[in-house]
């Protein structure tokens, strides 16, 4: 890239600051509303169709953030065109968040236009700012091409209704995610060069950590807001404490070793981490939002019969989170923890008898299993089985743990 005839000046300097800028952190604030609204909507309709109408737009919101994070990692966020991109994406995300409650109603077209507009405007600004052609401009062109392709089913879906909209938007999201995983193979341009994924910096790892903290904060926000609206009772107070405890445990499980080493791993093994982190973190984000929906309903009614849909949220959210966390560990270290997989099985099996328990007791069971999982993580590392993970810090850049 540095040997091109007209070297692009928007690229992040290898010797520059790797910290997220204040504008990036400020732009993250708009996602708080999107996460909280999704959790509340899902809690209001815990059915398969309700889950689809909540999760599908959430995946779109996540994809806007993820591609923006990749953009600000590859390009210099201090440059005016990149700051303009951040501002445009903020506007688009605000419109998406405001449309979320009625994304499958009369605001579907607004949601679709805000989503596609965020991606297309980003690409147009980059193509305009990157002069002289070359590989970096071709990279931006590949991204723009495939987002223009997916814009068609997104906009058509905005005019459609119900299941037709879900099918069209699902197809559009599949285009966005699948062709990202395939490195955007584009006619006459080919794929994004694998070397360009190797340019990932500590900044990208930090951005994922920051969003996970933001998402976990959504769990606390949803629980506290629901508790504040209702009559004070001992059961509801206990439910709030359990919700907070589960939030802390999910945070501990995320940051334990893999999460805390993410910034280093992105530099040591940038291609693998930067390509697959959006997908593994997607599972974790969806799991957090579903868990927050479970908090909402447990605090609303902590006693009495627990419907199957409630069990699906209370147990399903942490299960999705752990699936993403396990895939994340494999992405980082090249191995998966059999202990964590075992606790995943335990958590899934415990959901069956939990349907006989009151909601608060079912949530407490989830907390107990997560506590045991977090404790087993500590025992596993202190017992010496964490040497493979520690080797990540010592191996040369681009290497892979044995």
VMD Tcl script that draws the C-alpha trace (Angstrom):
set ca {
  {0.00 0.00 0.00}
  {2.83 2.39 0.74}
  {4.38 1.84 -2.70}
  {1.41 3.07 -4.71}
  {1.94 5.89 -7.15}
  {-0.60 8.05 -5.36}
  {-0.50 6.91 -1.71}
  {-3.80 7.51 0.04}
  {-3.53 9.96 2.89}
  {-6.57 8.73 4.82}
  {-4.86 5.59 6.13}
  {-4.18 5.26 9.81}
  {-0.54 5.91 10.61}
  {1.17 2.81 12.12}
  {2.99 5.05 14.58}
  {-0.04 7.12 15.52}
  {-2.36 6.85 18.50}
  {-4.29 3.59 18.71}
  {-6.86 4.91 21.18}
  {-10.48 5.48 20.18}
  {-11.22 9.15 19.55}
  {-13.80 11.10 21.53}
  {-15.98 11.32 18.41}
  {-16.01 7.54 18.13}
  {-16.99 7.19 21.77}
  {-19.67 9.86 21.36}
  {-21.08 8.08 18.30}
  {-21.48 4.91 20.39}
  {-24.07 6.64 22.55}
  {-26.72 6.34 19.85}
  {-26.53 2.55 20.13}
  {-27.66 2.65 23.77}
  {-31.19 3.52 22.68}
  {-31.18 0.83 19.99}
  {-30.16 -1.91 22.42}
  {-32.62 -0.84 25.14}
  {-35.53 -0.54 22.69}
  {-34.79 -3.97 21.24}
  {-34.73 -5.58 24.68}
  {-38.00 -3.90 25.68}
  {-39.73 -4.85 22.43}
  {-38.59 -8.44 22.73}
  {-39.81 -8.63 26.35}
  {-43.22 -7.42 25.16}
  {-43.59 -10.26 22.64}
  {-41.65 -13.38 23.50}
  {-42.72 -15.44 20.50}
  {-40.80 -16.71 17.49}
  {-42.27 -13.99 15.30}
  {-41.61 -11.37 17.97}
  {-38.01 -12.55 18.27}
  {-37.57 -12.30 14.50}
  {-38.99 -8.77 14.40}
  {-36.63 -7.72 17.20}
  {-33.42 -9.57 16.38}
  {-33.32 -9.00 12.62}
  {-33.20 -5.18 12.93}
  {-30.72 -5.57 15.82}
  {-28.34 -7.46 13.52}
  {-28.60 -4.58 11.06}
  {-27.76 -2.05 13.80}
  {-24.78 -4.17 14.87}
  {-23.54 -4.40 11.28}
  {-23.55 -0.62 10.93}
  {-21.43 -0.32 14.08}
  {-19.11 -3.15 13.06}
  {-18.33 -1.83 9.57}
  {-17.86 1.66 11.02}
  {-15.37 0.26 13.56}
  {-13.45 -1.44 10.77}
  {-13.47 1.83 8.83}
  {-12.06 3.90 11.69}
  {-9.43 1.22 12.29}
  {-8.22 1.13 8.68}
  {-8.49 4.88 8.10}
  {-7.41 7.76 10.32}
  {-10.45 8.92 12.40}
  {-8.74 12.29 12.88}
  {-9.13 13.11 9.19}
  {-12.11 15.21 8.17}
  {-13.67 12.71 5.68}
  {-13.67 9.96 8.31}
  {-15.22 12.33 10.86}
  {-17.86 13.18 8.27}
  {-18.55 9.46 7.91}
  {-18.98 9.12 11.68}
  {-21.43 12.01 11.71}
  {-23.46 10.54 8.84}
  {-23.55 7.12 10.49}
  {-24.72 8.70 13.76}
  {-27.67 10.29 11.94}
  {-28.50 7.00 10.26}
  {-28.27 5.06 13.53}
  {-30.52 7.55 15.33}
  {-33.15 7.08 12.61}
  {-32.76 3.32 12.83}
  {-33.14 3.36 16.62}
  {-36.21 5.61 16.43}
  {-37.75 3.23 13.86}
  {-37.02 0.01 15.76}
  {-40.38 -0.32 17.59}
  {-42.19 -0.09 14.23}
  {-39.54 -1.48 11.90}
  {-42.07 -4.11 10.82}
  {-44.84 -1.53 10.78}
  {-45.20 1.86 9.16}
  {-41.55 2.85 9.73}
  {-40.01 -0.01 7.81}
  {-38.99 2.14 4.87}
  {-37.39 4.70 7.21}
  {-35.38 1.93 8.86}
  {-34.27 0.47 5.53}
  {-33.26 3.86 4.12}
  {-31.34 4.75 7.28}
  {-29.47 1.43 7.23}
  {-28.58 1.43 3.56}
  {-27.90 5.16 3.58}
  {-25.33 4.73 6.36}
  {-23.39 2.20 4.32}
  {-23.73 3.84 0.92}
  {-22.86 7.34 2.18}
  {-19.78 5.88 3.89}
  {-18.67 4.31 0.62}
  {-19.35 7.40 -1.46}
  {-17.35 9.61 0.91}
  {-14.42 7.20 0.83}
  {-14.48 6.85 -2.95}
  {-14.53 10.63 -3.27}
  {-11.77 11.24 -0.73}
  {-9.44 8.49 -1.93}
  {-7.91 9.96 -5.08}
  {-5.49 8.35 -7.48}
  {-7.01 4.86 -7.56}
  {-4.94 2.00 -6.19}
  {-5.66 -0.91 -3.88}
  {-7.09 1.12 -1.03}
  {-9.65 2.81 -3.26}
  {-10.51 -0.56 -4.77}
  {-11.13 -1.86 -1.25}
  {-13.63 0.94 -0.63}
  {-15.21 0.19 -4.00}
  {-15.74 -3.47 -3.11}
  {-17.52 -2.54 0.11}
  {-19.66 0.03 -1.71}
  {-20.57 -2.38 -4.53}
  {-21.99 -5.04 -2.23}
  {-23.83 -2.58 -0.02}
  {-25.45 -1.15 -3.17}
  {-26.47 -4.70 -4.14}
  {-28.07 -5.36 -0.74}
  {-29.81 -1.97 -0.86}
  {-32.27 -3.34 -3.44}
  {-33.91 -6.00 -1.19}
  {-33.66 -3.65 1.80}
  {-35.68 -0.92 0.07}
  {-38.14 -3.34 -1.54}
  {-38.63 -4.88 1.89}
  {-39.42 -1.44 3.26}
  {-42.44 -1.35 0.95}
  {-43.44 -4.96 1.70}
  {-45.32 -6.20 4.75}
  {-44.98 -8.84 7.46}
  {-43.39 -12.11 6.26}
  {-42.43 -10.67 2.87}
  {-40.49 -7.90 4.59}
  {-38.79 -10.41 6.89}
  {-37.74 -12.57 3.94}
  {-36.40 -9.65 1.91}
  {-34.54 -8.13 4.85}
  {-33.17 -11.53 5.85}
  {-31.91 -12.00 2.29}
  {-30.36 -8.51 2.32}
  {-28.61 -9.17 5.64}
  {-27.34 -12.48 4.29}
  {-25.75 -10.59 1.39}
  {-24.10 -8.14 3.79}
  {-22.74 -10.80 6.16}
  {-21.86 -13.60 3.73}
  {-20.00 -11.44 1.25}
  {-18.15 -9.78 4.10}
  {-16.96 -13.23 5.20}
  {-15.95 -13.94 1.59}
  {-13.90 -10.69 1.48}
  {-16.30 -8.95 -0.91}
  {-15.55 -10.70 -4.23}
  {-16.40 -8.00 -6.78}
  {-16.55 -8.19 -10.62}
  {-13.32 -6.88 -12.20}
  {-11.85 -6.10 -8.77}
  {-11.67 -9.48 -7.06}
  {-11.63 -9.86 -3.27}
  {-10.32 -7.55 -0.61}
  {-6.64 -8.39 -0.25}
  {-5.89 -10.51 2.80}
  {-2.93 -8.21 3.53}
  {-5.37 -5.36 4.14}
  {-6.96 -7.32 6.98}
  {-3.47 -7.69 8.44}
  {-3.42 -3.90 8.94}
  {-5.75 -4.16 11.96}
  {-4.50 -2.35 15.06}
  {-5.04 -2.37 18.83}
  {-7.72 0.23 18.16}
  {-10.07 -2.41 16.74}
  {-9.72 -4.65 19.78}
  {-10.40 -1.69 22.04}
  {-13.53 -0.79 20.06}
  {-15.01 -4.27 20.54}
  {-14.31 -4.12 24.25}
  {-15.99 -0.72 24.46}
  {-19.12 -1.92 22.69}
  {-19.38 -4.97 24.92}
  {-19.26 -2.71 27.98}
  {-21.97 -0.59 26.34}
  {-24.12 -3.65 25.70}
  {-23.68 -4.95 29.24}
  {-24.66 -1.50 30.46}
  {-27.91 -1.95 28.52}
  {-28.70 -4.96 30.72}
  {-28.42 -2.79 33.82}
  {-30.40 0.03 32.20}
  {-33.32 -2.20 31.20}
  {-33.46 -3.87 34.61}
  {-33.33 -0.61 36.57}
  {-35.92 1.13 34.38}
  {-38.35 -1.75 34.77}
  {-37.77 -1.91 38.53}
  {-38.32 1.86 38.88}
  {-41.70 1.70 37.09}
  {-43.21 -0.95 39.36}
  {-44.30 -1.26 42.96}
  {-41.45 -2.03 45.34}
  {-41.47 -5.61 46.64}
  {-38.89 -7.94 48.14}
  {-39.16 -10.36 45.19}
  {-38.60 -7.60 42.65}
  {-35.61 -6.34 44.63}
  {-34.16 -9.84 44.64}
  {-34.76 -10.07 40.89}
  {-32.89 -6.79 40.35}
  {-29.94 -8.07 42.39}
  {-29.89 -11.34 40.41}
  {-29.97 -9.34 37.16}
  {-27.00 -7.27 38.27}
  {-25.12 -10.38 39.39}
  {-25.65 -12.06 36.01}
  {-24.44 -8.90 34.27}
  {-21.24 -8.95 36.32}
  {-20.73 -12.65 35.59}
  {-21.16 -12.18 31.83}
  {-18.66 -9.34 31.98}
  {-16.21 -11.55 33.88}
  {-16.68 -14.41 31.42}
  {-16.10 -12.07 28.48}
  {-13.01 -10.29 29.74}
  {-11.43 -13.38 31.31}
  {-8.20 -13.84 29.34}
  {-9.60 -13.64 25.78}
  {-11.38 -10.35 26.31}
  {-8.51 -8.76 28.20}
  {-6.00 -9.89 25.57}
  {-8.09 -8.89 22.56}
  {-6.14 -5.74 21.77}
  {-2.86 -7.66 21.77}
  {-4.26 -10.54 19.73}
  {-5.62 -8.21 17.07}
  {-2.06 -7.01 16.50}
  {-0.45 -10.46 16.77}
  {-2.99 -12.25 14.56}
  {-4.85 -9.37 12.87}
  {-6.27 -11.05 9.79}
  {-8.19 -13.78 11.63}
  {-9.32 -11.53 14.46}
  {-10.52 -8.62 12.33}
  {-12.41 -10.88 9.91}
  {-14.29 -13.03 12.42}
  {-14.70 -10.79 15.46}
  {-17.85 -9.14 13.99}
  {-19.58 -12.52 13.82}
  {-18.56 -13.92 17.20}
  {-19.41 -10.64 18.91}
  {-22.75 -10.58 17.11}
  {-23.76 -13.73 18.98}
  {-22.67 -12.17 22.26}
  {-24.53 -8.91 21.61}
  {-27.74 -10.76 20.67}
  {-27.33 -12.91 23.78}
  {-26.97 -9.82 25.95}
  {-30.08 -8.20 24.47}
  {-32.12 -11.39 24.94}
  {-30.85 -11.69 28.52}
  {-31.88 -8.08 29.17}
  {-35.36 -8.93 27.88}
  {-35.40 -11.80 30.36}
  {-34.52 -9.39 33.18}
  {-37.40 -7.17 32.11}
  {-39.98 -9.92 32.45}
  {-38.54 -11.46 35.63}
  {-38.57 -8.09 37.42}
  {-42.08 -7.43 36.10}
  {-43.39 -10.69 37.59}
  {-40.82 -12.62 39.66}
  {-43.23 -15.21 41.04}
  {-45.90 -17.52 39.69}
  {-45.82 -19.75 36.59}
  {-42.93 -19.33 34.13}
  {-44.04 -19.60 30.48}
  {-41.78 -21.42 28.03}
  {-41.10 -18.16 26.18}
  {-39.75 -16.63 29.38}
  {-37.46 -19.62 29.91}
  {-36.23 -19.19 26.34}
  {-35.19 -15.61 27.12}
  {-33.75 -16.22 30.60}
  {-31.69 -19.23 29.51}
  {-31.40 -18.60 25.77}
  {-29.70 -15.22 26.17}
  {-26.76 -16.54 28.22}
  {-26.52 -19.59 25.94}
  {-26.15 -17.36 22.86}
  {-23.60 -15.27 24.72}
  {-21.56 -18.34 25.67}
  {-21.71 -19.71 22.11}
  {-20.28 -16.44 20.83}
  {-17.72 -16.33 23.64}
  {-16.59 -19.89 22.89}
  {-16.23 -19.13 19.17}
  {-14.38 -15.95 20.15}
  {-11.94 -17.97 22.25}
  {-11.31 -20.29 19.33}
  {-10.76 -17.27 17.09}
  {-8.26 -15.78 19.54}
  {-6.36 -18.86 20.74}
  {-7.05 -21.47 18.08}
  {-8.71 -23.70 20.66}
  {-12.00 -23.96 22.53}
  {-12.49 -24.63 26.23}
  {-14.08 -28.01 26.83}
  {-15.00 -26.81 30.31}
  {-17.02 -23.95 28.88}
  {-18.70 -26.27 26.38}
  {-19.62 -28.54 29.28}
  {-21.23 -25.70 31.18}
  {-23.12 -24.76 28.00}
  {-24.66 -28.23 28.01}
  {-25.50 -27.89 31.70}
  {-27.17 -24.54 31.11}
  {-29.24 -25.91 28.25}
  {-30.27 -28.99 30.23}
  {-31.22 -26.90 33.26}
  {-33.74 -24.97 31.16}
  {-36.02 -28.05 31.03}
  {-36.84 -28.37 34.75}
  {-36.67 -24.59 35.19}
  {-40.08 -24.29 33.56}
  {-41.51 -25.67 36.81}
  {-39.94 -22.87 38.86}
  {-41.03 -19.27 39.41}
  {-39.22 -16.77 37.14}
  {-36.97 -15.47 39.93}
  {-35.79 -18.97 40.83}
  {-35.15 -19.80 37.17}
  {-33.03 -16.65 36.81}
  {-31.18 -17.53 40.03}
  {-30.41 -20.96 38.57}
  {-28.86 -19.25 35.54}
  {-26.79 -17.05 37.83}
  {-25.55 -20.06 39.80}
  {-24.46 -21.88 36.64}
  {-22.68 -18.80 35.32}
  {-20.96 -18.38 38.68}
  {-19.73 -21.97 38.50}
  {-18.51 -21.35 34.94}
  {-16.60 -18.22 35.96}
  {-15.06 -20.08 38.90}
  {-14.00 -22.95 36.65}
  {-12.31 -20.43 34.34}
  {-10.21 -19.16 37.24}
  {-9.35 -22.69 38.38}
  {-8.43 -23.70 34.83}
  {-6.01 -20.79 34.45}
  {-4.48 -21.09 37.93}
  {-4.05 -24.80 37.38}
  {-1.69 -24.16 34.49}
  {-4.01 -24.89 31.57}
  {-3.85 -21.23 30.55}
  {-0.33 -21.54 29.19}
  {-1.57 -21.72 25.61}
  {-3.40 -18.44 26.08}
  {-0.34 -16.81 27.63}
  {1.70 -17.94 24.63}
  {-0.34 -15.56 22.52}
  {1.52 -12.68 24.10}
  {4.91 -14.23 23.36}
  {4.50 -15.50 19.81}
  {5.58 -13.29 16.92}
  {3.01 -11.22 14.99}
  {1.03 -13.36 12.56}
  {1.78 -16.54 14.50}
  {-0.71 -19.01 15.93}
  {-0.82 -20.69 19.27}
  {0.06 -24.34 19.18}
}
mol new
graphics top color blue
foreach p $ca { graphics top sphere $p radius 0.5 }
foreach p [lrange $ca 0 end-1] q [lrange $ca 1 end] { graphics top cylinder $p $q radius 0.2 }
display resetview
